[in-house]
Amino acid sequence: MFTQESGYRHKRKPLVAVVLSLIMAGLGQIYCGRIIRGLIFALLCTVPFAVIAGLFIHEAAIKLSLMLITGFVSVVSLVAIIDSWYLARHTKPDYELKEYNRWYVYLLLCLINMGGSTTYSLYFRDNYMGAFRAPTTSNYPTILPGDRFLANKLAYRSKDPKRGDLVVFASPQNRRINFVKRVVAIAGDTVEIKDNDLYINGQKLERIKLDDSILSKIKIEVQGKMLDGDIYEETNNGAKYKIFLKSGVDPKSADFTKVTVPEYHCFVLGDNRNLSQDSRHFGPIPLAAIKGRADYLYWPAKDWTRFGRLNPN
């Protein structure tokens, strides 16, 4: 299809131009002899992550940034497709092939473009926003097994985590594994659990039992059995979030002796209080281990009405 030599004359085919544009924005223009135009389209689809990433410095702009990235790339790609089709339709039938009208040049440009996109994506991931997947039930019903979410890595550059935040951190037992848990206490706080009730600084946290229908679309199984229990809304220093207490568990088994959170640490619990490995097992976590704040659920495993913000206001 692309066995071409400079000096040959070949009519440009609109369908081929469109297919090439679908493979990589700008490739259809290069096929039609407009290399500068094509490279501009390719560049416009490669760099928006680096340009728009700056918006993530401002917490309120995260959602806007994601919309801008998606919208901008989609519009540029669509314009590139239409433009390549138009160029192919209006290029002279006796178009003389250029040196770059060779299949291996097209392939090389695609590889370079992919490499650039990967570089920006890696930079974006390492410095601004990381994507994670939850494999366990430890944060049910907030996060389900299979859920994919984004963690804001700028959230704690100028401030410390607060009670109610969902944080991603390296496991104290294996730093290659990431955990996501709820911050329930910060440095200087005391933490105690009695009969499944959480006490912070000696005060029992208020919680309200919610209607079980909330769980109707997100029921899950654990070891082949449906997970049964009650869902509550817990209030912690103004932050409201949902927790789950499994049925059939002796409240006394969930007791936790009072401890004081040391400086530069925080105490974390899973929202699925009876089925979570957290600070009750490995102690308060150092702030230095925190990689970011879990902010947005972008791929819900069960119910798409859950798409959106994770952390409480």
C-alpha positions as CSV (number, residue, x, y, z in Angstrom):
1,M,0.0,0.0,0.0
2,F,2.9,2.3,0.8
3,T,5.5,1.0,-1.7
4,Q,6.5,4.4,-2.9
5,E,9.6,6.2,-4.4
6,S,10.3,9.9,-4.8
7,G,9.5,11.1,-8.3
8,Y,6.6,8.7,-8.8
9,R,3.1,10.2,-9.2
10,H,0.2,8.9,-7.1
11,K,-3.2,10.3,-6.6
12,R,-3.9,10.9,-2.9
13,K,-6.8,8.8,-1.6
14,P,-9.2,10.4,1.0
15,L,-9.9,7.1,2.7
16,V,-6.2,6.4,3.2
17,A,-5.7,9.9,4.5
18,V,-8.5,9.4,7.0
19,V,-7.2,6.1,8.2
20,L,-3.7,7.5,8.7
21,S,-5.2,10.4,10.7
22,L,-7.0,7.9,12.9
23,I,-3.6,6.1,13.5
24,M,-1.9,9.4,14.4
25,A,-3.2,13.0,14.1
26,G,-1.2,14.7,11.3
27,L,-0.2,11.6,9.4
28,G,-2.9,12.2,6.9
29,Q,-1.5,15.7,6.1
30,I,2.0,14.2,5.7
31,Y,0.5,11.6,3.3
32,C,-0.8,14.6,1.3
33,G,2.5,16.4,1.2
34,R,1.9,18.9,4.0
35,I,4.5,17.8,6.4
36,I,4.7,21.0,8.5
37,R,0.9,21.0,8.8
38,G,1.0,17.4,9.9
39,L,3.7,17.8,12.5
40,I,1.7,20.7,14.0
41,F,-1.4,18.5,14.4
42,A,0.8,15.7,15.9
43,L,2.4,18.2,18.3
44,L,-1.0,19.6,19.4
45,C,-2.1,16.1,20.4
46,T,1.1,15.3,22.2
47,V,1.8,18.3,24.5
48,P,-1.6,19.2,26.1
49,F,-0.8,17.0,29.1
50,A,2.3,19.0,29.8
51,V,0.6,22.4,29.2
52,I,-2.6,21.7,31.1
53,A,-0.8,19.9,33.9
54,G,-0.1,23.2,35.5
55,L,-3.8,23.6,36.4
56,F,-3.4,20.7,38.8
57,I,-1.5,23.1,41.1
58,H,-5.0,24.4,41.9
59,E,-7.1,21.8,43.6
60,A,-10.4,23.2,42.2
61,A,-9.1,22.9,38.6
62,I,-8.6,19.1,38.6
63,K,-11.9,18.2,37.0
64,L,-11.6,21.2,34.6
65,S,-8.1,20.0,33.6
66,L,-9.3,16.5,32.8
67,M,-12.2,17.9,30.7
68,L,-9.8,20.3,28.9
69,I,-7.3,17.5,28.1
70,T,-10.0,15.2,26.7
71,G,-11.9,17.9,24.8
72,F,-8.8,19.5,23.3
73,V,-7.3,16.3,22.0
74,S,-10.7,15.2,20.6
75,V,-11.3,18.4,18.8
76,V,-7.7,18.5,17.3
77,S,-8.0,14.9,16.2
78,L,-11.4,15.5,14.5
79,V,-10.1,18.6,12.8
80,A,-7.0,16.6,11.6
81,I,-9.2,13.9,10.2
82,I,-11.5,16.3,8.3
83,D,-8.5,18.4,7.1
84,S,-6.7,15.3,5.7
85,W,-9.8,14.1,3.9
86,Y,-10.2,17.6,2.3
87,L,-6.5,17.8,1.3
88,A,-6.6,14.3,-0.3
89,R,-9.7,15.3,-2.2
90,H,-8.1,18.5,-3.5
91,T,-4.6,17.3,-4.1
92,K,-3.7,17.1,-7.8
93,P,-4.1,13.6,-9.4
94,D,-0.5,13.7,-10.5
95,Y,0.8,14.3,-7.0
96,E,4.6,13.7,-6.9
97,L,5.7,11.6,-4.0
98,K,8.1,13.2,-1.5
99,E,11.0,11.6,0.2
100,Y,8.9,11.3,3.4
101,N,6.0,9.5,1.6
102,R,7.4,6.1,2.6
103,W,5.8,3.5,4.9
104,Y,8.8,3.3,7.2
105,V,8.8,7.1,7.6
106,Y,5.1,7.0,8.7
107,L,6.0,4.2,11.1
108,L,8.9,6.1,12.5
109,L,6.8,9.2,13.1
110,C,4.2,7.1,14.9
111,L,6.9,5.7,17.2
112,I,8.3,9.1,17.9
113,N,4.8,10.5,18.6
114,M,4.1,7.6,21.0
115,G,7.4,8.1,22.7
116,G,6.6,11.8,23.2
117,S,3.1,11.0,24.5
118,T,4.6,8.4,26.9
119,T,7.2,10.8,28.2
120,Y,4.5,13.5,29.0
121,S,2.3,10.8,30.5
122,L,5.1,9.5,32.7
123,Y,6.0,13.1,33.8
124,F,2.3,13.8,34.5
125,R,1.9,10.6,36.5
126,D,5.0,11.1,38.6
127,N,4.4,14.8,39.4
128,Y,0.7,15.6,39.2
129,M,-1.8,12.7,39.1
130,G,-1.4,9.0,39.5
131,A,-3.9,6.3,38.4
132,F,-4.6,3.4,40.8
133,R,-6.7,0.3,40.8
134,A,-8.3,-1.1,44.0
135,P,-7.9,-4.9,44.3
136,T,-9.6,-5.5,47.7
137,T,-12.8,-4.7,49.7
138,S,-11.0,-2.8,52.5
139,N,-12.7,0.5,51.5
140,Y,-16.1,-0.8,50.7
141,P,-18.6,0.9,50.0
142,T,-16.5,4.0,49.0
143,I,-14.1,2.0,46.7
144,L,-15.0,-1.4,45.3
145,P,-12.6,-4.1,44.1
146,G,-11.8,-3.2,40.5
147,D,-12.5,0.5,40.9
148,R,-9.9,2.8,39.2
149,F,-9.2,6.2,40.7
150,L,-6.9,9.2,40.4
151,A,-4.7,10.4,43.3
152,N,-3.7,14.1,43.4
153,K,0.0,14.2,44.1
154,L,0.0,17.9,44.8
155,A,-2.6,17.8,47.5
156,Y,0.0,17.7,50.4
157,R,2.8,19.8,49.1
158,S,1.8,22.8,51.2
159,K,-0.4,21.2,53.8
160,D,-0.8,18.0,55.8
161,P,-3.6,15.4,55.4
162,K,-6.7,16.2,57.4
163,R,-9.3,13.9,59.0
164,G,-11.6,12.4,56.4
165,D,-9.1,12.4,53.6
166,L,-8.6,9.2,51.5
167,V,-4.9,8.8,51.0
168,V,-2.7,6.6,48.9
169,F,0.5,5.5,50.6
170,A,3.3,2.9,50.4
171,S,2.6,-0.1,52.6
172,P,4.8,-0.1,55.7
173,Q,5.3,-3.9,55.2
174,N,6.1,-3.8,51.5
175,R,6.9,-0.4,49.9
176,R,6.2,-1.8,46.4
177,I,2.5,-2.2,47.4
178,N,0.2,0.8,47.6
179,F,-2.7,1.1,50.1
180,V,-5.6,3.5,50.1
181,K,-7.2,4.3,53.5
182,R,-9.1,6.9,55.4
183,V,-7.3,9.4,57.6
184,V,-9.2,9.3,60.9
185,A,-6.6,11.0,63.2
186,I,-3.6,13.3,62.8
187,A,-0.5,14.0,64.9
188,G,-1.4,14.6,68.6
189,D,-4.8,12.9,68.4
190,T,-5.7,9.9,70.5
191,V,-7.5,6.9,68.8
192,E,-9.5,4.2,70.4
193,I,-12.2,1.8,69.2
194,K,-14.8,0.3,71.6
195,D,-17.6,-2.0,70.4
196,N,-17.0,-0.8,66.8
197,D,-17.4,2.8,67.8
198,L,-14.4,5.1,66.9
199,Y,-13.2,7.6,69.6
200,I,-11.0,10.5,68.6
201,N,-9.5,12.5,71.5
202,G,-11.9,10.7,73.9
203,Q,-15.0,11.7,71.9
204,K,-17.1,9.1,70.1
205,L,-17.6,10.0,66.5
206,E,-21.2,10.5,65.5
207,R,-22.6,8.1,62.9
208,I,-26.0,7.7,61.3
209,K,-27.3,4.4,59.9
210,L,-28.2,4.7,56.2
211,D,-30.8,2.9,54.1
212,D,-29.5,-0.5,52.9
213,S,-30.8,0.4,49.4
214,I,-27.7,2.4,48.9
215,L,-25.8,-0.9,48.6
216,S,-28.3,-2.5,46.1
217,K,-26.2,-1.7,43.0
218,I,-22.8,-2.4,44.6
219,K,-23.2,-5.6,46.5
220,I,-20.0,-7.7,46.5
221,E,-18.9,-11.2,47.4
222,V,-16.1,-12.1,49.8
223,Q,-14.7,-15.7,49.6
224,G,-17.8,-16.7,47.6
225,K,-20.3,-15.3,50.0
226,M,-22.3,-12.1,49.7
227,L,-21.0,-9.5,52.1
228,D,-23.8,-8.5,54.5
229,G,-23.8,-5.7,56.9
230,D,-24.9,-2.1,57.7
231,I,-23.8,1.2,56.1
232,Y,-23.3,4.3,58.1
233,E,-22.4,7.9,57.6
234,E,-19.6,8.9,60.0
235,T,-18.7,12.5,60.9
236,N,-15.1,13.3,61.7
237,N,-14.2,16.9,62.4
238,G,-16.8,18.1,59.8
239,A,-15.9,15.5,57.2
240,K,-18.7,13.1,56.4
241,Y,-18.0,9.7,54.7
242,K,-19.6,6.2,54.5
243,I,-18.4,3.2,56.5
244,F,-19.5,-0.4,56.4
245,L,-19.8,-2.8,59.4
246,K,-20.0,-6.5,58.5
247,S,-22.8,-8.6,60.1
248,G,-22.0,-11.4,62.5
249,V,-18.8,-9.8,63.9
250,D,-18.4,-9.7,67.7
251,P,-18.1,-5.9,68.4
252,K,-15.5,-6.7,71.1
253,S,-13.2,-8.3,68.5
254,A,-13.0,-4.8,66.8
255,D,-11.8,-3.1,70.0
256,F,-8.5,-1.2,69.7
257,T,-6.6,0.1,72.7
258,K,-6.1,3.9,72.9
259,V,-2.9,5.2,71.2
260,T,-1.6,8.7,70.5
261,V,-0.6,9.5,66.9
262,P,3.1,10.7,66.9
263,E,4.3,13.8,65.2
264,Y,4.6,13.7,61.3
265,H,2.2,10.7,61.3
266,C,-1.5,10.0,60.8
267,F,-3.8,7.1,61.7
268,V,-5.7,5.4,58.9
269,L,-8.6,3.0,58.7
270,G,-10.4,1.2,55.9
271,D,-14.0,2.2,55.4
272,N,-14.9,-1.5,55.6
273,R,-14.0,-1.4,59.3
274,N,-14.2,-5.2,60.0
275,L,-12.3,-6.3,56.8
276,S,-9.3,-3.9,56.5
277,Q,-5.6,-4.1,57.3
278,D,-4.7,-0.6,58.5
279,S,-3.1,1.3,61.3
280,R,-4.7,-1.1,63.8
281,H,-2.2,-3.7,62.4
282,F,0.9,-1.7,61.3
283,G,0.5,1.5,63.4
284,P,0.3,5.2,62.3
285,I,1.8,5.9,59.0
286,P,4.5,8.5,58.4
287,L,3.4,11.5,56.2
288,A,6.5,10.9,54.1
289,A,5.0,7.6,52.9
290,I,1.8,9.3,51.5
291,K,1.8,9.5,47.7
292,G,-1.3,11.6,47.2
293,R,-5.0,12.0,48.0
294,A,-7.5,9.8,46.2
295,D,-9.7,12.4,44.6
296,Y,-11.6,11.0,41.6
297,L,-13.2,7.7,40.7
298,Y,-12.8,7.5,36.9
299,W,-13.7,3.9,36.3
300,P,-16.3,2.5,38.7
301,A,-16.4,-1.3,38.7
302,K,-20.2,-1.7,39.1
303,D,-22.3,1.5,39.1
304,W,-21.4,4.5,36.9
305,T,-23.5,6.8,39.1
306,R,-20.5,6.6,41.5
307,F,-18.2,8.3,38.9
308,G,-16.7,11.5,40.3
309,R,-15.2,12.9,43.5
310,L,-14.2,10.5,46.3
311,N,-13.1,12.8,49.2
312,P,-15.6,14.5,51.4
313,N,-16.0,18.3,51.2
